[in-house]
Amino acid sequence: MKFIYTLLFALLFSPALFAQMTDAPDRTEGDGPYDRLIIRGATMIDGTGSPALGPVDIVIEGNRITRIQNVGYPGVPINENRRPQAEDGDHEIEAEGMYVLPGFVDMHAHIGGSAQGTNPEYVFKLWLAHGITGIREPGSFNGADWTMRHAERSRNNDITAPRIYPYFGFGMGSSGDINSPEEARDWVQSIHDQGAEGIKFFGARPEIFEAALDEANKLGLGSMAHHAQTRVVYNNALDTAEMGLKGLTHWYGLPEALFTDQVIQDYPLDYNYSNEQHRFENAGKLWEQAAEPGSEKWNEVMNRMLELGLDLNPTFTIYEASRDLMKERRAEWHEKYTLPSLWRFYQPDRRAHGSYWFDWGTEQEVAWKNNYRLWMQFVNEYKNRGGSVTLGSDAGYIFKLYGFAYIREMELMREAGFHPLEIFQSASLNAARVLGNDDELGTIEVGKIADLVIVEENPQQNIKVLYGTGAIRVDENNELKRVGGVKYTIKDGIVYDAKQLLDDVARMVEEKKEEEDFEITQPGLDW
């Protein structure tokens, strides 16, 4: 069984992934936490799903929100008499006209890797610059010790990084094969002792999967699954939810649970899973093999998943090149913020995971557009019926850049039918519930930890203002300008200048480009 897990990791990730990754440097960015910080005059989106409210003053003492004071009404001067009075030594952020939201959590966030040539400082700063104050690391494939060490350093604010919630890949670090339920339970106990917060599964024999989930649930560990096509025939997404799985990431296993007249995907007879074109091209035809929306089977599966409380973490963004490859290759942030090594990693290569466009054309993109339509309909209906949906990006692959990909996931949620308030709720409160810390994080409320995002524009009207590159606007004088970009990210009461973090990333990229005499070019073009 261990051989199978090793093979899956090799197929899903680069062979160089397990090489030693450098450590993040000690923190030199961020101010605070302050004895007392007052955010003045902002419009608040609190993450509960409630509508925007403001202007408000928010008082933070240390790392805790201690007061939220309504100080007036939109369109009229703020009532100074209602404001918390500043005392000697207080720090103030003038945020009138700005919006404040709870910190975002990326629930599928790999911390780079040597295959991409990315270092943790680069990845962490891109995340924080986009308001991401927490990440679930699905697999911890830079090594258990490395991930746990950085999770602790982030918790202590010794590094400039979001909070890190380490989930270990099932079987990772095992001293031998996992061939029985007893061995699965032993492995789960061992990672619990190491401090893991959850497990990421790719698949296993039913008795092993069920034993591991049972033990994880007894110990209070989280669980998520990418139902790899090499093992989904053993257990689809409904099977594992019945066993006690807490969360589905991506969507593999869900169409299979919706099959009505087959058990195995309709693979072409020349299909080879190790061929990335085969893998992704045929994945784009999966939803059309599933039960129709609104059908008896569709409702049966959805209702049971709702009863079981399964969290859907769709990661719409990571497959988007499948439906519009050129758009993803030409995303405007690549030139300034994508490292040369990461750009090379993205290029077509038969040996690289997520590099599958060996002959990617109109037919494949149209199939994936139809795939998205059905997939998004399921996720949106699931949310409308009360199901849990969280945001994840799985960036670092397929032309998706850390931070930027997360904001794109928000846009795709909007395309799927989510109201912006539902998106921000999924990004904060729903994530906190899944991680089991919604008593401390996930919303802007008195008593909770101060993880916040401050942006100068209204992100409900245009989610693009959350991108580090902002949004395009032409003003009343017909002058073009960029607006938005997160202004401040506050994590644990520490205030980070988001634009300065992006400047740091741009400097890293420029230094590498000069060192390598590199410029971004498009595949196969010599101009």
MARFIVEX-204203 format. One record per residue (C-alpha): residue in three letters; y, x, z. Coordinates in nm, 2 decimals, padded with zeros to 4 digits. Example, Ala and Ser with C-alpha at 12.3 -4.5 7.8 and 13.67 -1.06 7.14 Angstrom:
<sites>
{ALA; {-00.45; 01.23; 00.78}} {SER; {-00.11; 01.37; 00.71}} 
</sites>
This chain:
<sites>
{MET; {00.00; 00.00; 00.00}} {LYS; {00.24; 00.28; 00.07}} {PHE; {00.19; 00.41; -00.28}} {ILE; {00.30; 00.07; -00.41}} {TYR; {00.62; 00.08; -00.20}} {THR; {00.70; 00.43; -00.32}} {LEU; {00.64; 00.32; -00.68}} {LEU; {00.87; 00.02; -00.63}} {PHE; {01.15; 00.24; -00.48}} {ALA; {01.11; 00.48; -00.78}} {LEU; {01.14; 00.19; -01.02}} {LEU; {01.42; 00.02; -00.85}} {PHE; {01.62; 00.33; -00.77}} {SER; {01.67; 00.68; -00.91}} {PRO; {01.41; 00.95; -00.83}} {ALA; {01.70; 01.16; -00.68}} {LEU; {01.79; 00.88; -00.44}} {PHE; {01.61; 01.04; -00.15}} {ALA; {01.79; 01.37; -00.17}} {GLN; {02.00; 01.46; 00.13}} {MET; {02.34; 01.30; 00.12}} {THR; {02.65; 01.46; 00.27}} {ASP; {02.80; 01.32; 00.59}} {ALA; {03.13; 01.13; 00.60}} {PRO; {03.42; 01.34; 00.73}} {ASP; {03.58; 01.27; 01.07}} {ARG; {03.84; 00.99; 01.05}} {THR; {04.20; 01.09; 00.98}} {GLU; {04.32; 00.76; 00.85}} {GLY; {04.43; 00.44; 01.03}} {ASP; {04.67; 00.37; 01.31}} {GLY; {04.57; 00.22; 01.64}} {PRO; {04.41; 00.04; 01.80}} {TYR; {04.74; -00.04; 01.98}} {ASP; {04.79; -00.17; 02.33}} {ARG; {04.96; -00.46; 02.16}} {LEU; {05.00; -00.53; 01.79}} {ILE; {05.18; -00.84; 01.66}} {ILE; {05.14; -00.96; 01.30}} {ARG; {05.45; -01.16; 01.23}} {GLY; {05.49; -01.47; 01.01}} {ALA; {05.18; -01.47; 00.81}} {THR; {05.00; -01.76; 00.65}} {MET; {04.65; -01.76; 00.80}} {ILE; {04.32; -01.85; 00.64}} {ASP; {04.09; -01.83; 00.94}} {GLY; {03.75; -01.82; 00.77}} {THR; {03.61; -02.14; 00.93}} {GLY; {03.68; -02.34; 00.61}} {SER; {03.99; -02.49; 00.75}} {PRO; {04.30; -02.49; 00.52}} {ALA; {04.57; -02.23; 00.53}} {LEU; {04.81; -02.25; 00.82}} {GLY; {05.14; -02.08; 00.88}} {PRO; {05.36; -01.92; 00.95}} {VAL; {05.19; -01.78; 01.25}} {ASP; {05.22; -01.47; 01.47}} {ILE; {04.90; -01.31; 01.57}} {VAL; {04.88; -01.09; 01.89}} {ILE; {04.61; -00.82; 01.91}} {GLU; {04.55; -00.63; 02.23}} {GLY; {04.33; -00.32; 02.17}} {ASN; {04.07; -00.46; 01.93}} {ARG; {04.09; -00.83; 02.04}} {ILE; {04.29; -01.12; 01.92}} {THR; {04.47; -01.26; 02.23}} {ARG; {04.71; -01.52; 02.09}} {ILE; {04.77; -01.71; 01.76}} {GLN; {05.11; -01.88; 01.77}} {ASN; {05.24; -02.12; 01.52}} {VAL; {05.61; -02.02; 01.47}} {GLY; {05.75; -02.29; 01.23}} {TYR; {05.70; -02.45; 00.89}} {PRO; {05.69; -02.34; 00.53}} {GLY; {06.02; -02.32; 00.35}} {VAL; {06.24; -02.31; 00.65}} {PRO; {06.35; -02.02; 00.88}} {ILE; {06.10; -01.92; 01.15}} {ASN; {06.17; -02.06; 01.50}} {GLU; {06.24; -01.74; 01.69}} {ASN; {06.21; -01.92; 02.02}} {ARG; {05.84; -01.98; 01.96}} {ARG; {05.75; -01.62; 01.88}} {PRO; {05.57; -01.39; 02.12}} {GLN; {05.83; -01.14; 02.24}} {ALA; {05.78; -00.78; 02.16}} {GLU; {05.76; -00.54; 02.46}} {ASP; {05.82; -00.17; 02.48}} {GLY; {05.55; 00.02; 02.29}} {ASP; {05.43; -00.28; 02.09}} {HIS; {05.37; -00.23; 01.72}} {GLU; {05.47; -00.50; 01.47}} {ILE; {05.37; -00.58; 01.11}} {GLU; {05.62; -00.79; 00.93}} {ALA; {05.40; -01.02; 00.72}} {GLU; {05.62; -01.31; 00.64}} {GLY; {05.51; -01.45; 00.30}} {MET; {05.18; -01.27; 00.33}} {TYR; {04.83; -01.40; 00.39}} {VAL; {04.59; -01.29; 00.66}} {LEU; {04.21; -01.35; 00.64}} {PRO; {03.91; -01.24; 00.84}} {GLY; {03.75; -00.91; 00.73}} {PHE; {03.50; -00.94; 00.45}} {VAL; {03.13; -00.84; 00.48}} {ASP; {02.94; -00.71; 00.18}} {MET; {02.58; -00.83; 00.25}} {HIS; {02.42; -00.62; -00.02}} {ALA; {02.59; -00.28; -00.01}} {HIS; {02.42; 00.05; -00.07}} {ILE; {02.61; 00.36; 00.05}} {GLY; {02.60; 00.54; -00.28}} {GLY; {02.35; 00.82; -00.32}} {SER; {02.29; 01.16; -00.47}} {ALA; {02.17; 01.01; -00.80}} {GLN; {02.52; 00.86; -00.85}} {GLY; {02.69; 01.18; -00.72}} {THR; {02.89; 00.97; -00.48}} {ASN; {02.98; 01.08; -00.13}} {PRO; {03.02; 00.84; 00.16}} {GLU; {03.40; 00.89; 00.20}} {TYR; {03.45; 00.77; -00.16}} {VAL; {03.23; 00.46; -00.11}} {PHE; {03.37; 00.38; 00.24}} {LYS; {03.73; 00.40; 00.12}} {LEU; {03.68; 00.18; -00.18}} {TRP; {03.52; -00.08; 00.05}} {LEU; {03.79; -00.07; 00.31}} {ALA; {04.06; -00.08; 00.04}} {HIS; {03.93; -00.42; -00.07}} {GLY; {03.92; -00.57; 00.28}} {ILE; {03.55; -00.50; 00.35}} {THR; {03.52; -00.44; 00.72}} {GLY; {03.14; -00.47; 00.74}} {ILE; {02.84; -00.40; 00.51}} {ARG; {02.47; -00.47; 00.54}} {GLU; {02.28; -00.17; 00.41}} {PRO; {01.97; -00.31; 00.23}} {GLY; {01.71; -00.04; 00.26}} {SER; {01.89; 00.25; 00.41}} {PHE; {01.76; 00.47; 00.14}} {ASN; {01.98; 00.77; 00.22}} {GLY; {01.74; 00.80; 00.51}} {ALA; {01.70; 00.62; 00.84}} {ASP; {01.85; 00.90; 01.05}} {TRP; {02.15; 00.93; 00.82}} {THR; {02.22; 00.56; 00.81}} {MET; {02.18; 00.51; 01.18}} {ARG; {02.40; 00.81; 01.25}} {HIS; {02.68; 00.67; 01.03}} {ALA; {02.64; 00.32; 01.17}} {GLU; {02.71; 00.47; 01.52}} {ARG; {03.00; 00.69; 01.40}} {SER; {03.15; 00.38; 01.23}} {ARG; {03.10; 00.17; 01.55}} {ASN; {03.28; 00.44; 01.74}} {ASN; {03.55; 00.47; 01.47}} {ASP; {03.48; 00.83; 01.43}} {ILE; {03.48; 00.79; 01.05}} {THR; {03.68; 00.58; 00.81}} {ALA; {03.42; 00.32; 00.73}} {PRO; {03.33; -00.05; 00.76}} {ARG; {03.08; -00.16; 01.02}} {ILE; {02.73; -00.07; 00.90}} {TYR; {02.43; -00.30; 00.96}} {PRO; {02.12; -00.10; 00.87}} {TYR; {01.82; -00.28; 00.72}} {PHE; {01.52; -00.05; 00.65}} {GLY; {01.31; -00.08; 00.34}} {PHE; {00.97; -00.21; 00.43}} {GLY; {00.73; 00.08; 00.47}} {MET; {01.00; 00.34; 00.46}} {GLY; {00.91; 00.64; 00.69}} {SER; {00.56; 00.51; 00.75}} {SER; {00.32; 00.79; 00.84}} {GLY; {00.04; 00.63; 00.64}} {ASP; {-00.04; 00.34; 00.42}} {ILE; {00.04; -00.02; 00.54}} {ASN; {-00.29; -00.18; 00.46}} {SER; {-00.33; -00.44; 00.74}} {PRO; {-00.13; -00.69; 00.94}} {GLU; {-00.17; -00.47; 01.25}} {GLU; {-00.02; -00.17; 01.07}} {ALA; {00.27; -00.39; 00.95}} {ARG; {00.34; -00.50; 01.30}} {ASP; {00.33; -00.14; 01.43}} {TRP; {00.58; -00.04; 01.16}} {VAL; {00.82; -00.32; 01.25}} {GLN; {00.80; -00.22; 01.61}} {SER; {00.87; 00.14; 01.52}} {ILE; {01.19; 00.06; 01.33}} {HIS; {01.30; -00.17; 01.60}} {ASP; {01.27; 00.12; 01.84}} {GLN; {01.48; 00.33; 01.60}} {GLY; {01.76; 00.07; 01.61}} {ALA; {01.73; -00.10; 01.28}} {GLU; {01.89; -00.44; 01.26}} {GLY; {01.66; -00.58; 00.99}} {ILE; {01.42; -00.52; 00.70}} {LYS; {01.45; -00.54; 00.33}} {PHE; {01.13; -00.64; 00.15}} {PHE; {01.03; -00.60; -00.21}} {GLY; {00.69; -00.76; -00.18}} {ALA; {00.35; -00.73; -00.01}} {ARG; {00.02; -00.90; 00.02}} {PRO; {00.06; -01.23; 00.20}} {GLU; {-00.11; -01.14; 00.52}} {ILE; {00.09; -00.82; 00.55}} {PHE; {00.42; -00.99; 00.46}} {GLU; {00.36; -01.27; 00.71}} {ALA; {00.26; -01.04; 00.99}} {ALA; {00.57; -00.82; 00.94}} {LEU; {00.80; -01.13; 00.93}} {ASP; {00.64; -01.27; 01.24}} {GLU; {00.69; -00.94; 01.43}} {ALA; {01.04; -00.91; 01.31}} {ASN; {01.13; -01.26; 01.42}} {LYS; {00.98; -01.20; 01.76}} {LEU; {01.19; -00.89; 01.80}} {GLY; {01.51; -01.05; 01.67}} {LEU; {01.53; -00.84; 01.35}} {GLY; {01.69; -00.98; 01.04}} {SER; {01.51; -00.99; 00.71}} {MET; {01.59; -01.01; 00.34}} {ALA; {01.39; -00.99; 00.03}} {HIS; {01.43; -00.88; -00.33}} {HIS; {01.11; -01.04; -00.47}} {ALA; {01.02; -00.76; -00.72}} {GLN; {00.85; -00.88; -01.03}} {THR; {00.56; -00.65; -00.95}} {ARG; {00.48; -00.85; -00.64}} {VAL; {00.64; -01.19; -00.68}} {VAL; {00.31; -01.34; -00.79}} {TYR; {00.18; -01.28; -00.43}} {ASN; {00.47; -01.46; -00.27}} {ASN; {00.77; -01.64; -00.43}} {ALA; {01.09; -01.72; -00.24}} {LEU; {00.96; -02.04; -00.10}} {ASP; {00.64; -01.88; 00.02}} {THR; {00.82; -01.61; 00.21}} {ALA; {01.07; -01.86; 00.35}} {GLU; {00.78; -02.05; 00.49}} {MET; {00.65; -01.73; 00.65}} {GLY; {00.99; -01.68; 00.83}} {LEU; {01.20; -01.48; 00.58}} {LYS; {01.57; -01.52; 00.68}} {GLY; {01.74; -01.43; 00.35}} {LEU; {01.69; -01.41; -00.03}} {THR; {01.90; -01.15; -00.21}} {HIS; {01.94; -01.16; -00.59}} {TRP; {01.74; -01.45; -00.72}} {TYR; {01.40; -01.31; -00.81}} {GLY; {01.13; -01.54; -00.66}} {LEU; {01.35; -01.85; -00.68}} {PRO; {01.27; -01.96; -01.04}} {GLU; {00.91; -01.88; -00.97}} {ALA; {00.92; -02.12; -00.68}} {LEU; {01.05; -02.38; -00.93}} {PHE; {00.77; -02.34; -01.18}} {THR; {00.59; -02.67; -01.26}} {ASP; {00.33; -02.58; -01.52}} {GLN; {00.28; -02.20; -01.47}} {VAL; {00.24; -01.95; -01.19}} {ILE; {00.33; -01.63; -01.38}} {GLN; {00.65; -01.56; -01.58}} {ASP; {00.60; -01.59; -01.95}} {TYR; {00.59; -01.22; -02.02}} {PRO; {00.57; -01.09; -02.38}} {LEU; {00.24; -00.92; -02.46}} {ASP; {00.41; -00.58; -02.50}} {TYR; {00.60; -00.61; -02.17}} {ASN; {00.61; -00.30; -01.94}} {TYR; {00.80; -00.33; -01.61}} {SER; {00.89; 00.04; -01.63}} {ASN; {01.09; -00.03; -01.94}} {GLU; {01.42; -00.14; -01.81}} {GLN; {01.51; -00.33; -02.13}} {HIS; {01.19; -00.53; -02.10}} {ARG; {01.26; -00.60; -01.73}} {PHE; {01.61; -00.72; -01.76}} {GLU; {01.58; -00.89; -02.10}} {ASN; {01.30; -01.11; -01.98}} {ALA; {01.46; -01.17; -01.65}} {GLY; {01.73; -01.34; -01.85}} {LYS; {01.47; -01.60; -01.97}} {LEU; {01.34; -01.68; -01.63}} {TRP; {01.56; -01.98; -01.52}} {GLU; {01.48; -02.17; -01.84}} {GLN; {01.11; -02.16; -01.73}} {ALA; {01.20; -02.33; -01.40}} {ALA; {01.22; -02.70; -01.31}} {GLU; {01.53; -02.88; -01.45}} {PRO; {01.83; -02.94; -01.22}} {GLY; {01.79; -03.26; -01.03}} {SER; {01.42; -03.29; -01.10}} {GLU; {01.17; -03.37; -00.83}} {LYS; {01.05; -03.01; -00.81}} {TRP; {01.41; -02.88; -00.80}} {ASN; {01.50; -03.10; -00.50}} {GLU; {01.17; -03.04; -00.33}} {VAL; {01.22; -02.66; -00.33}} {MET; {01.59; -02.68; -00.24}} {ASN; {01.53; -02.93; 00.05}} {ARG; {01.26; -02.72; 00.20}} {MET; {01.47; -02.40; 00.19}} {LEU; {01.75; -02.59; 00.35}} {GLU; {01.52; -02.71; 00.63}} {LEU; {01.40; -02.35; 00.68}} {GLY; {01.76; -02.22; 00.69}} {LEU; {01.72; -01.96; 00.42}} {ASP; {02.03; -01.76; 00.34}} {LEU; {02.11; -01.71; -00.03}} {ASN; {02.28; -01.38; -00.12}} {PRO; {02.30; -01.41; -00.50}} {THR; {02.48; -01.09; -00.60}} {PHE; {02.60; -01.26; -00.92}} {THR; {02.82; -00.96; -01.00}} {ILE; {02.55; -00.70; -01.04}} {TYR; {02.39; -00.87; -01.34}} {GLU; {02.71; -00.95; -01.52}} {ALA; {02.67; -00.68; -01.78}} {SER; {02.37; -00.87; -01.90}} {ARG; {02.60; -01.15; -02.03}} {ASP; {02.89; -00.94; -02.14}} {LEU; {02.82; -00.57; -02.16}} {MET; {03.15; -00.46; -02.32}} {LYS; {03.36; -00.63; -02.05}} {GLU; {03.18; -00.44; -01.78}} {ARG; {03.20; -00.10; -01.96}} {ARG; {03.58; -00.15; -02.02}} {ALA; {03.68; -00.27; -01.67}} {GLU; {04.03; -00.14; -01.61}} {TRP; {03.95; 00.04; -01.29}} {HIS; {03.69; 00.28; -01.43}} {GLU; {03.95; 00.52; -01.57}} {LYS; {04.12; 00.58; -01.23}} {TYR; {03.85; 00.52; -00.97}} {THR; {03.51; 00.59; -01.12}} {LEU; {03.37; 00.94; -01.05}} {PRO; {03.24; 01.13; -01.36}} {SER; {02.90; 01.15; -01.20}} {LEU; {02.89; 00.77; -01.15}} {TRP; {03.01; 00.71; -01.51}} {ARG; {02.72; 00.93; -01.63}} {PHE; {02.48; 00.75; -01.41}} {TYR; {02.58; 00.42; -01.58}} {GLN; {02.50; 00.54; -01.93}} {PRO; {02.19; 00.42; -02.13}} {ASP; {01.89; 00.62; -02.02}} {ARG; {01.53; 00.52; -02.02}} {ARG; {01.47; 00.70; -01.69}} {ALA; {01.74; 00.52; -01.49}} {HIS; {01.73; 00.20; -01.30}} {GLY; {01.99; -00.05; -01.41}} {SER; {02.04; 00.13; -01.74}} {TYR; {01.87; -00.12; -01.97}} {TRP; {02.09; -00.17; -02.28}} {PHE; {01.87; 00.03; -02.52}} {ASP; {01.91; -00.25; -02.78}} {TRP; {02.13; -00.50; -02.60}} {GLY; {02.28; -00.76; -02.83}} {THR; {02.40; -01.12; -02.88}} {GLU; {02.06; -01.28; -02.82}} {GLN; {02.02; -01.11; -02.48}} {GLU; {02.37; -01.20; -02.37}} {VAL; {02.34; -01.56; -02.47}} {ALA; {02.01; -01.59; -02.28}} {TRP; {02.18; -01.45; -01.97}} {LYS; {02.47; -01.69; -02.00}} {ASN; {02.23; -01.97; -01.99}} {ASN; {02.05; -01.80; -01.70}} {TYR; {02.38; -01.79; -01.50}} {ARG; {02.45; -02.15; -01.57}} {LEU; {02.13; -02.27; -01.41}} {TRP; {02.13; -02.01; -01.13}} {MET; {02.49; -02.09; -01.03}} {GLN; {02.41; -02.46; -01.03}} {PHE; {02.13; -02.41; -00.78}} {VAL; {02.35; -02.19; -00.55}} {ASN; {02.64; -02.43; -00.56}} {GLU; {02.42; -02.73; -00.49}} {TYR; {02.25; -02.54; -00.21}} {LYS; {02.60; -02.48; -00.05}} {ASN; {02.70; -02.84; -00.11}} {ARG; {02.39; -02.96; 00.08}} {GLY; {02.48; -02.74; 00.38}} {GLY; {02.29; -02.42; 00.29}} {SER; {02.40; -02.07; 00.39}} {VAL; {02.54; -01.85; 00.11}} {THR; {02.68; -01.50; 00.16}} {LEU; {02.85; -01.25; -00.07}} {GLY; {02.69; -00.92; -00.18}} {SER; {02.77; -00.68; -00.46}} {ASP; {02.49; -00.43; -00.49}} {ALA; {02.75; -00.20; -00.65}} {GLY; {02.69; 00.15; -00.77}} {TYR; {02.47; 00.03; -01.06}} {ILE; {02.53; -00.13; -01.40}} {PHE; {02.90; -00.05; -01.43}} {LYS; {02.98; -00.21; -01.09}} {LEU; {03.22; -00.01; -00.87}} {TYR; {03.23; -00.04; -00.50}} {GLY; {03.49; -00.28; -00.36}} {PHE; {03.60; -00.40; -00.70}} {ALA; {03.25; -00.55; -00.75}} {TYR; {03.28; -00.75; -00.43}} {ILE; {03.60; -00.92; -00.54}} {ARG; {03.44; -00.99; -00.87}} {GLU; {03.16; -01.16; -00.68}} {MET; {03.42; -01.39; -00.53}} {GLU; {03.54; -01.48; -00.88}} {LEU; {03.19; -01.56; -00.98}} {MET; {03.14; -01.78; -00.68}} {ARG; {03.45; -01.97; -00.80}} {GLU; {03.29; -02.00; -01.14}} {ALA; {02.98; -02.14; -00.98}} {GLY; {03.19; -02.42; -00.82}} {PHE; {03.29; -02.28; -00.47}} {HIS; {03.64; -02.37; -00.34}} {PRO; {03.82; -02.05; -00.24}} {LEU; {03.80; -02.15; 00.12}} {GLU; {03.42; -02.18; 00.09}} {ILE; {03.42; -01.83; -00.07}} {PHE; {03.62; -01.68; 00.22}} {GLN; {03.39; -01.86; 00.47}} {SER; {03.09; -01.71; 00.29}} {ALA; {03.25; -01.37; 00.30}} {SER; {03.31; -01.38; 00.67}} {LEU; {03.17; -01.65; 00.90}} {ASN; {02.85; -01.71; 00.71}} {ALA; {02.79; -01.33; 00.70}} {ALA; {02.85; -01.31; 01.08}} {ARG; {02.61; -01.59; 01.14}} {VAL; {02.34; -01.42; 00.94}} {LEU; {02.40; -01.09; 01.12}} {GLY; {02.40; -01.27; 01.46}} {ASN; {02.76; -01.17; 01.57}} {ASP; {02.96; -01.48; 01.49}} {ASP; {03.06; -01.50; 01.86}} {GLU; {03.26; -01.17; 01.80}} {LEU; {03.34; -01.17; 01.43}} {GLY; {03.38; -01.38; 01.12}} {THR; {03.68; -01.59; 01.19}} {ILE; {04.04; -01.54; 01.32}} {GLU; {04.02; -01.69; 01.67}} {VAL; {04.15; -01.59; 02.01}} {GLY; {03.89; -01.37; 02.18}} {LYS; {03.74; -01.24; 01.87}} {ILE; {03.75; -00.88; 01.74}} {ALA; {04.04; -00.80; 01.51}} {ASP; {03.88; -00.74; 01.17}} {LEU; {04.14; -00.87; 00.93}} {VAL; {04.27; -00.85; 00.57}} {ILE; {04.64; -00.88; 00.49}} {VAL; {04.75; -00.94; 00.13}} {GLU; {05.10; -01.00; -00.01}} {GLU; {04.99; -01.28; -00.25}} {ASN; {04.80; -01.61; -00.21}} {PRO; {04.43; -01.53; -00.28}} {GLN; {04.35; -01.89; -00.31}} {GLN; {04.56; -01.94; -00.62}} {ASN; {04.43; -01.62; -00.78}} {ILE; {04.14; -01.42; -00.63}} {LYS; {04.24; -01.13; -00.87}} {VAL; {04.52; -01.04; -00.63}} {LEU; {04.25; -00.89; -00.40}} {TYR; {04.15; -00.63; -00.66}} {GLY; {04.28; -00.28; -00.59}} {THR; {04.45; -00.30; -00.93}} {GLY; {04.61; -00.63; -00.85}} {ALA; {04.68; -00.91; -01.09}} {ILE; {04.91; -00.93; -01.39}} {ARG; {05.22; -01.14; -01.37}} {VAL; {05.53; -01.19; -01.59}} {ASP; {05.84; -01.27; -01.37}} {GLU; {06.13; -01.49; -01.45}} {ASN; {06.31; -01.20; -01.63}} {ASN; {06.01; -01.17; -01.86}} {GLU; {05.92; -00.84; -01.69}} {LEU; {05.55; -00.76; -01.66}} {LYS; {05.43; -00.64; -01.32}} {ARG; {05.13; -00.60; -01.11}} {VAL; {05.11; -00.80; -00.79}} {GLY; {04.87; -00.80; -00.50}} {GLY; {04.60; -00.56; -00.39}} {VAL; {04.51; -00.56; -00.02}} {LYS; {04.80; -00.43; 00.18}} {TYR; {04.63; -00.37; 00.52}} {THR; {04.27; -00.37; 00.63}} {ILE; {04.23; -00.40; 01.00}} {LYS; {03.90; -00.30; 01.15}} {ASP; {03.84; -00.31; 01.52}} {GLY; {04.22; -00.32; 01.57}} {ILE; {04.28; -00.01; 01.36}} {VAL; {04.53; -00.06; 01.08}} {TYR; {04.44; 00.10; 00.74}} {ASP; {04.69; 00.12; 00.46}} {ALA; {04.47; -00.01; 00.18}} {LYS; {04.67; 00.14; -00.10}} {GLN; {04.67; 00.48; 00.06}} {LEU; {04.29; 00.46; 00.07}} {LEU; {04.29; 00.39; -00.30}} {ASP; {04.52; 00.68; -00.36}} {ASP; {04.27; 00.90; -00.18}} {VAL; {03.99; 00.78; -00.40}} {ALA; {04.21; 00.84; -00.71}} {ARG; {04.27; 01.19; -00.60}} {MET; {03.90; 01.26; -00.55}} {VAL; {03.83; 01.13; -00.90}} {GLU; {04.11; 01.33; -01.06}} {GLU; {03.99; 01.65; -00.89}} {LYS; {03.64; 01.60; -01.02}} {LYS; {03.77; 01.52; -01.37}} {GLU; {03.98; 01.84; -01.38}} {GLU; {03.69; 02.04; -01.23}} {GLU; {03.45; 01.92; -01.50}} {ASP; {03.70; 01.88; -01.79}} {PHE; {03.59; 01.52; -01.81}} {GLU; {03.72; 01.20; -01.96}} {ILE; {03.56; 00.86; -01.99}} {THR; {03.43; 00.78; -02.33}} {GLN; {03.22; 00.49; -02.45}} {PRO; {02.85; 00.54; -02.53}} {GLY; {02.79; 00.67; -02.88}} {LEU; {03.15; 00.69; -02.98}} {ASP; {03.32; 01.03; -03.05}} {TRP; {03.68; 00.90; -03.02}} 
</sites>
